[in-house]
Amino acid sequence: MSSQQTAVKPKAAYSNYSPSADFPDLSKHNNHMAAVLKEDPSIYSKYRDVVTPSGYTFDNAIQTGVDNPGHPFIKTVGATAGDEETYEVFKDFFDKVIYYRHNGYPVDGKHKTDLAWENLSNASFNEKYVLTCRVRTGRSIRGIGLPTHCTRAERNKAEEIIRKACEAAGKEEETLSGAYEALYEMTEERHEELIDKHLMFEKPVSPLLLSAGMARDWPSGRGVYLSTSEQFIVWANEEDHMRIVSMQKGGNMKEVFERFCKASTLIEKHMKAQGYEYMWNEHLGFVLTCPSNLGTGIRAGCHVKIPKLTEHEQFKTIMANLRLQTRGTGGVDTASTGGTWDISNNDRLGFSELELVQMVVNGINLLCEMEAKLEAGESIEDMIPEPINTPWGGLEA
């Protein structure tokens, strides 16, 4: 990106005050944004008067982390992108945030994309333990502002592109066949029905999302493409332009991943027919609104019932070594119910889609074997896995 591309006038009010006068009070903050700025306050001075070509300021980028000092269970990022150029215009800042959030991912790191679903192996789970499978990701449309910063016209255009691409993909691939439903045309009863079935998102109420600007003009431009089988959905204009989800009951992760890969590829194919494509580059992979989702954006997970293993003293070590995270089946911050967890990959960036889903598959297969051993009253000490390292030998997950 040339310096000419970033030569946009900053907010007029900035000229009346020094950067130090605008520097936020981060004394009680515990997020990656605050950590970076406390470590090097000069970054704020460097970027306060700089804006992206579409007018996204550095204060816009850090606002959610300023308004929300911390989280009781997880360390949030505290920063968002407003357009594809955000990560380049504020590069020194985001490189550090990405380094900390993505386990030491290097400034010169190259991300790889691999949607060869047919290479996924041993991906049919023991359904005594595995209840559901899901693979989801986000995608952004190049040339359109992200939900934090887009104009009303951009949001509506993104919805139009998504609707047309999904409908075309559904005509080409039977497993994706379905219809688009615009949120602003739905009855409240239909919206609640879809929410109850986990097929649609609610109006943002999280302070993190509100501070980032993602609830503007609700419900304009929002909606869902829903397959007839209800095993494939695409959300329009939630946190990202698109949230692509493939899911089903049972333990057939390969079938879920196949549907996901075909959908991701076909949607872009039909976007290109309209003159658009995904935001992607070889350093960050797929470019998304929150730095936590850069790379693949993938969360591949299963609801897994492992009550015996849950009580084992080395359960947390096992999960960390496998680079897997556990959530309650109700989502972030919820507890396990009867030893049933939502288990998914911890990483997003630096590993390919195939590598991450294979990591989940291998890990869950091992967890099921361990649970069976414990049910039989046998030891699992010789099954404790060694830690899986990042390709760059970075920070632990």
Secondary structure, DSSP 8 states (H G I E B T S, - for coil): --GGGG-----GGGGGS-HHHH----TT--SHHHHHHHH-THHHHHHTT-B-TT--BHHHHHHHHHH----SSS-------SSTTHHHHTHHHHHHHHHHHTTT--TT--------GGG--S-B--TTTEEEEEEEEEE-BTTS--TTT--HHHHHHHHHHHHHHHHHHHHH-GGG-EEEEEGGGS-HHHHHHHHHTTSS------HHHHHHTTTTTTTTT-EEEEETTSSEEEEESSSSSEEEEEEEESSBHHHHHHHHHHHHHHHHHHHHTTT--B-EETTTEE--SSGGG-BT--EEEEEEE-HHHHTSTTHHHHHHHTTEEEEBTTBTT---BTTEEEEEES--SSS-HHHHHHHHHHHHHHHHHHHHHHHTT---GGG-------TT--S--
